Amino acid sequence: MSENLGAELRRLRLAAGLSLTQLGERLSYSKGHLSKIERGQKTPPVELVRRCDALLRADGRLIALAPAEPVRRRGGAADLDRRQALAVGAGSLLALGLGTPAGVPAAVPTVGTAVETTGASTVLGAFRIQFDQMRRLGQVLAPGELLPMLTAHTDTLAVRAAAVGDRERRPLLVLASRYAEFAGWMAQEAGDDATALRLTGRAVDLAEAGGDRDLAGYALVRRGLISCYAGDSGQTVGLAQLAQHRALPTRIRGLAAQREAQGHALAGDRDACLRSLDLARTLLARADERDGSPTLGTTNLPDPAAVVAGWCLHDLGRPHEAAEVLDRECARIAPEALRTRTRFGIRRALAHAAAGEVEHACALAAELLAPQSAVPSATVALDIRRLARELSRFPSSRAVRELQPALVAALAH
């Protein structure tokens, strides 16, 4: 595979009229390093392949030849083959009651929120307040600390729902499903994709029992994120497309379009990525809340589509453009949203490092690595490893040497 990649890289470079020296200057890589890649003597990191693909206008051909990057996680997408993962997605689609795209109904019933003024409504209100607090705690606590509380609250709501009448039961089950879904995200943040998938499945079951079939669609978006972090572009796109049926709420379809854009970016398909991002912006701009349930997806980004665009530009091998977007959008994230600031801030530092702006990348990362150690995230750790790999190309840089202990400490958690 590396020989085929090297040969195609050389062919595209010559077709573009670039010498090895010129290509190296544009990519911040040495002529000797690139020469070894072209001769099949060295396997390039996927980030370099993406930049070569973008620079040489290969439209994903080089990315398709790149070896898969190993993902250090505790299960989930890395252990699922494509048929299994799509079967998981199909299960969510069936939970929606859609069966196949041709059988999509005109609308999905909205969960009612009217509850009689009883003990159940008091419990519901208290647990909704608790849920908002849990989401805030998710920004400052390690996922392993929050996960037991989330699962305990899920169980409590489910038990309570079994003891009341149908009218009171439904909103309790829907709220329990939101707890389970958030618990799934915390499991993914802890690096346990298998548990994340299991909890997401439980969330769909609870929501369906409460009459809310929308969460099954959002589960596809969440499962697509696991595939995205595993580097599986096809699976990411496939799951995201399943979640864009017209029966689903506008917000879920907007979030699904964002996920599809990320999948296209992984494959190097710039045009498809930009189309999906445009659709996501349109859908999210007109999204509204259909009931009193907690909002699905992040609430800490003023413009989620813009931040995802910056993320995608990096995966498309365009680090300068990515850095420009992420510089602007990261400045808009609230200081108290520690986990969100770290996630996109590290991606911002990674973009600057890939663009050859080493000292600036180190300065940005230095501010974020201590929070990552305090609030560890398996998904952020993937980008920290990529950042460490980018910076390792500049061993003579004082900024890189000074950052090294913090990088090691952050990855040790």
SVG drawing of the C-alpha trace seen along z (x, -y; Angstrom):
<svg xmlns="http://www.w3.org/2000/svg" viewBox="-53 -36 71 43">
<polyline fill="none" stroke="black" stroke-width="0.4" points="0.0,0.0 2.8,-2.5 4.5,-1.7 1.3,-2.5 0.8,-5.6 4.4,-6.7 4.1,-6.1 0.8,-8.0 2.3,-10.9 5.3,-11.1 3.0,-11.0 0.8,-13.8 3.8,-15.9 5.4,-15.7 2.1,-16.5 1.8,-19.6 5.3,-20.6 6.8,-20.5 10.2,-19.3 10.6,-17.4 12.2,-20.5 9.2,-22.7 6.7,-20.2 8.6,-20.0 8.6,-23.8 4.9,-23.9 4.3,-21.1 7.0,-21.9 8.6,-18.5 12.2,-17.8 13.0,-16.7 14.6,-13.5 11.5,-12.5 9.2,-13.0 11.6,-11.1 11.4,-8.0 7.6,-8.2 7.6,-8.3 10.0,-5.2 7.8,-3.3 10.5,-3.3 8.5,-5.3 4.8,-5.2 3.5,-8.8 1.1,-9.9 -2.5,-10.4 -2.3,-14.1 0.5,-14.5 -1.4,-12.4 -4.4,-14.7 -2.2,-17.8 -0.6,-16.2 -4.1,-15.2 -5.4,-18.8 -2.2,-20.5 -2.0,-18.2 -5.8,-18.3 -6.1,-14.5 -9.8,-14.5 -9.2,-11.8 -7.2,-9.4 -4.1,-9.7 -6.3,-9.4 -7.8,-6.2 -4.3,-4.7 -3.2,-5.7 -2.9,-2.9 -5.5,-3.1 -4.4,-4.9 -4.7,-2.8 -7.2,-4.1 -6.3,-3.5 -9.7,-2.9 -11.4,-0.4 -13.9,1.0 -16.8,-0.1 -16.3,-1.2 -12.8,0.3 -14.4,3.7 -17.4,3.4 -17.2,4.2 -19.2,2.1 -22.2,4.5 -22.5,4.6 -22.3,0.8 -24.9,0.2 -27.1,2.9 -26.9,0.8 -28.0,-2.2 -30.8,-0.2 -32.0,0.7 -32.3,-2.9 -34.2,-3.5 -36.6,-0.8 -37.1,-2.3 -38.3,-5.4 -41.0,-3.3 -39.7,-4.2 -38.4,-0.8 -37.1,-2.1 -36.7,-5.6 -39.6,-4.9 -41.9,-4.4 -41.1,-7.6 -44.3,-9.1 -45.1,-12.8 -44.4,-13.5 -43.2,-12.0 -45.5,-12.4 -44.3,-15.1 -44.0,-14.1 -46.5,-16.0 -45.2,-17.8 -48.4,-18.4 -48.2,-16.6 -50.7,-16.8 -49.5,-18.6 -48.6,-15.5 -45.6,-14.0 -44.5,-12.8 -44.4,-16.4 -42.3,-17.5 -39.8,-14.6 -39.7,-15.5 -39.0,-19.1 -36.3,-18.3 -34.6,-15.8 -34.7,-18.3 -32.8,-20.8 -30.4,-18.1 -29.8,-17.2 -28.9,-20.8 -26.4,-20.7 -25.0,-17.4 -24.3,-18.9 -22.5,-21.8 -20.5,-19.3 -19.6,-17.5 -17.5,-20.5 -15.3,-20.3 -15.4,-16.7 -13.7,-13.6 -16.2,-11.5 -15.5,-8.5 -16.6,-10.7 -19.9,-11.7 -20.9,-8.4 -22.0,-6.7 -24.3,-9.6 -25.8,-9.7 -26.6,-6.0 -28.0,-6.1 -30.3,-9.0 -31.4,-7.1 -32.2,-4.0 -34.1,-6.1 -36.3,-7.8 -37.0,-4.4 -38.1,-2.9 -40.2,-5.9 -41.8,-5.8 -42.9,-2.2 -44.8,-3.2 -47.0,-5.9 -49.8,-6.2 -49.2,-6.4 -49.7,-10.1 -47.0,-10.7 -44.8,-7.9 -44.0,-9.2 -42.2,-12.4 -40.2,-10.5 -39.1,-7.9 -38.1,-10.6 -36.0,-12.4 -34.4,-9.1 -33.5,-8.6 -31.7,-12.0 -29.7,-10.9 -28.8,-7.6 -27.7,-9.4 -25.5,-11.8 -24.1,-8.9 -23.2,-7.3 -21.3,-10.5 -19.4,-10.4 -18.5,-6.7 -17.1,-7.7 -15.1,-10.5 -13.7,-7.9 -12.6,-5.8 -15.1,-3.0 -16.9,-2.9 -18.6,0.4 -20.3,-1.0 -21.1,-4.2 -23.0,-2.2 -24.8,-0.2 -25.9,-3.3 -27.0,-5.0 -29.1,-1.9 -30.7,-2.1 -31.5,-5.7 -33.3,-4.9 -35.3,-2.1 -36.3,-4.5 -37.3,-7.2 -39.4,-4.9 -41.2,-3.6 -42.0,-7.3 -43.3,-7.9 -40.3,-9.9 -39.0,-8.3 -36.8,-11.2 -33.9,-10.1 -33.4,-7.0 -32.4,-9.4 -30.0,-11.3 -28.5,-7.9 -27.4,-7.5 -25.6,-10.9 -23.9,-9.8 -22.9,-6.5 -21.5,-8.3 -19.3,-10.3 -17.7,-7.0 -17.1,-6.0 -15.6,-9.5 -13.1,-9.2 -12.3,-5.7 -11.4,-7.2 -14.1,-5.4 -15.4,-7.9 -17.8,-5.6 -19.5,-4.5 -19.7,-8.1 -21.4,-9.3 -23.7,-6.3 -25.0,-6.7 -25.4,-10.4 -27.4,-10.0 -29.7,-7.6 -30.4,-10.3 -31.5,-12.9 -35.0,-11.6 -37.7,-14.3 -39.6,-12.9 -36.9,-13.9 -36.8,-17.3 -34.8,-20.0 -32.1,-20.2 -31.3,-16.5 -31.1,-16.6 -28.8,-19.6 -26.5,-17.8 -26.6,-14.8 -25.5,-17.0 -22.6,-18.2 -21.6,-14.6 -21.9,-13.8 -19.6,-16.7 -17.0,-15.3 -17.2,-11.9 -16.7,-13.5 -13.7,-15.5 -12.1,-12.3 -12.5,-10.9 -11.0,-14.1 -14.2,-15.0 -14.2,-18.8 -17.2,-19.5 -19.5,-17.0 -18.2,-18.3 -19.0,-21.9 -22.5,-20.9 -23.2,-19.1 -21.9,-22.1 -24.2,-24.5 -27.1,-22.2 -26.2,-22.0 -26.1,-25.8 -29.5,-26.1 -31.1,-23.5 -29.6,-24.6 -30.5,-28.2 -34.2,-27.4 -34.3,-24.6 -36.5,-25.1 -37.4,-23.0 -40.3,-20.7 -41.0,-20.0 -39.6,-20.7 -36.9,-18.0 -33.3,-19.0 -31.6,-20.1 -29.7,-17.4 -26.1,-18.1 -23.8,-20.7 -25.1,-23.9 -21.7,-25.5 -20.9,-26.6 -22.4,-29.9 -22.1,-28.6 -21.6,-24.8 -21.6,-24.7 -18.7,-27.2 -16.6,-25.2 -17.3,-21.9 -16.2,-23.7 -12.9,-24.5 -12.6,-20.9 -13.3,-19.6 -10.9,-22.0 -8.1,-20.4 -9.1,-16.9 -9.3,-18.2 -5.6,-19.0 -6.1,-22.8 -4.6,-23.7 -4.1,-27.4 -7.9,-27.8 -8.8,-25.6 -6.6,-27.7 -8.2,-30.9 -11.8,-29.6 -10.9,-28.0 -9.1,-31.1 -12.3,-33.1 -14.7,-30.5 -12.7,-29.4 -12.6,-32.9 -16.4,-32.8 -16.6,-29.7 -17.5,-30.6 -14.6,-30.3 -16.6,-27.9 -17.1,-25.4 -13.8,-23.8 -14.2,-20.5 -15.5,-22.3 -12.7,-24.9 -10.1,-22.1 -11.6,-20.0 -11.7,-22.6 -8.7,-24.5 -6.4,-21.5 -7.7,-21.0 -6.9,-24.7 -3.3,-24.2 -3.1,-21.1 -4.1,-23.2 -1.5,-25.8 1.2,-23.1 0.2,-21.6 0.5,-25.0 4.1,-25.2 3.3,-27.9 5.1,-25.9 5.6,-28.5 2.0,-29.7 0.8,-26.1 2.8,-25.4 1.6,-28.5 -2.1,-27.5 -1.5,-24.0 0.3,-25.0 -2.9,-26.7 -5.0,-23.6 -3.0,-20.6 -3.4,-21.2 -7.2,-21.3 -7.0,-18.1 -5.2,-16.4 -7.8,-17.7 -10.8,-16.8 -9.5,-13.9 -11.1,-13.1 -10.3,-10.1 -11.5,-12.0 -9.3,-15.0 -6.4,-12.7 -6.5,-11.5 -5.8,-15.0 -3.1,-15.5 -1.3,-12.5 -1.6,-14.0 -0.3,-17.3 2.7,-15.6 3.4,-13.8 3.3,-17.1 5.6,-18.9 8.0,-16.0 9.1,-17.1 10.7,-20.2 13.0,-18.8 15.3,-21.8 12.4,-24.2 12.7,-25.5 8.9,-25.8 8.5,-22.2 11.0,-21.0 9.4,-23.1 5.9,-21.7 7.0,-18.1 6.6,-17.4 3.0,-18.8 2.2,-16.6 3.5,-13.5 1.5,-14.3 -1.7,-15.0 -1.5,-11.7 -0.7,-9.7 -4.3,-10.4"/>
</svg>
